[in-house]
Amino acid sequence: MNSKTVIPYSRQSIDRDDIQAVSDVMQSPWLTTGPAVVEFEAAIAEYVNMDFAVSFSSGTAALHGMMHAAGIQPGDEVIVPAITFVATSNAVLFQGATPIFADVDPDTLLIDIQDVERKVTSNTRAIIAVDYAGQPCDYAQLRRLCQKHDLLLLSDSSHSLGAMYQGRPVPCWADMASYSFHPVKSITSAEGGMVVTQHSNFSQRMKAFRGHGIDMSFRERSDAGQWQYKMESLGYNYRLSDIHAALGNSQLKKLDRWTEARTEIAHTYQCKIIQRGLALQALSCLPDRTHSFHLFVVKLLSANRDLMFRYLRNLGIGVNVHYEPVYRHPYYQDNVPSARHSNCPQAERSIEVVLSLPIFPGMTDRELNYVLDNIARYQEQMETCAVSLNTKEIGFGIGSLAKARA
Ligand SMILES: *Cc1c(COP(=O)(O)O)cnc(C)c1O
């Protein structure tokens, strides 16, 4: 966000309890591998009704841990949606395996399960479903497919903490599910991530993986009064500190209230878009699941998305686009053969017309109206072809304006 931004697309909320929780840990004996980490893990596990939760230093490290625990290795294929944050499929690359990109449903931007089925081969080991924008994927159908082909069902739930699928939290439907606690997400620990699972062997593998592959943490050795430890596998230092965990744990207490607030803002957007006759369509919300509205994503029915993006950004409205199909990124095109051969027409078509509008728990009606007023104004100006923009400066000729109108 630049300094002109008046309304960001997302903003964390920090209160005095959060600051106190962090301050308490800073005055305690354990800044890392301490009790605050254990408490945060237990709180997340309880929140999503899982037996095991393993924290990581980021959502990306959590995805890497999940890939390691799943035993993903060179030669394996893992199916991921074309539209997700790059970290989802980067985690497959970290293990030397091959990400295979499945197309998305144009109404929801969730992974297209029929396309997944077409892309299963004898090398496929797992699917990583991504709950895009905060809406859970169709886990019942994904589970049937995974059982049929003997695949692990993994979930990148970075957007969907607080959402339910058929009345149960998302992780109940998957072998493992990962979270991110980056400041734009539902709750934050500044940086941080977590994987939850019902499988103790996965949990053990991840705990070793995040701590150098060593069988005991510093605190466990200290409590046991011994210096010896064994490194039994190759691991990383992917630990979440107690300072971060304390912040995350304090934030979790407010999650339900925040999810309600996000849901209300999303409903207000949906109603007003219709009332005001704006040429926008919110992505579909499916009836058998709840949505955590990490993002509020609309499709533009007529306007040129990049022009509208620049117009709104110039007014300090932090609109955004989530996400460029992963396989189109230069690194993927240059280094990942499966990406060069990827072709996901729905993803490519949809991403040209989507826009994420600002949404965060503290967002006021005034801010929401400011966003919609300016979208309405932009659309009126497009109607009369009098967009007051220097089209040369922003790199669009009259040609693209005419195209946008057509
Ligand atoms: C945020 C995010 C991640 C990565 O999380 P970090 O904590 O930033 O490493 C992974 N996948 C998705 C879908 C995300 O939105």
The ligand as a Tripos MOL2 file, in Angstrom:
@<TRIPOS>MOLECULE
LIG
   15    15     1     0     0
SMALL
NO_CHARGES

@<TRIPOS>ATOM
      1 C1         -0.8350  -15.9600    2.9850 C.3       1 LIG1
      2 C2         -0.8730  -17.2230    2.2360 C.ar      1 LIG1
      3 C3          0.1770  -18.1700    2.3000 C.ar      1 LIG1
      4 C4          1.5160  -17.8950    2.9190 C.3       1 LIG1
      5 O1          1.5170  -17.5020    4.1970 O.3       1 LIG1
      6 P1          2.7330  -16.6810    4.8300 P.3       1 LIG1
      7 O2          2.3870  -16.7070    6.2780 O.co2     1 LIG1
      8 O3          2.7070  -15.3170    4.2390 O.co2     1 LIG1
      9 O4          3.9980  -17.4210    4.5250 O.co2     1 LIG1
     10 C5          0.0010  -19.3820    1.6390 C.ar      1 LIG1
     11 N1         -1.1080  -19.6460    0.9380 N.ar      1 LIG1
     12 C6         -2.1100  -18.7540    0.8300 C.ar      1 LIG1
     13 C7         -3.3290  -19.1330    0.0400 C.3       1 LIG1
     14 C8         -2.0160  -17.5180    1.4650 C.ar      1 LIG1
     15 O5         -3.0070  -16.6260    1.3150 O.3       1 LIG1
@<TRIPOS>BOND
     1     1     2 1
     2     2     3 ar
     3     2    14 ar
     4     3     4 1
     5     3    10 ar
     6     4     5 1
     7     5     6 1
     8     6     7 2
     9     6     8 1
    10     6     9 1
    11    10    11 ar
    12    11    12 ar
    13    12    13 1
    14    12    14 ar
    15    14    15 1
@<TRIPOS>SUBSTRUCTURE
     1 LIG1         1 GROUP 0 **** ****
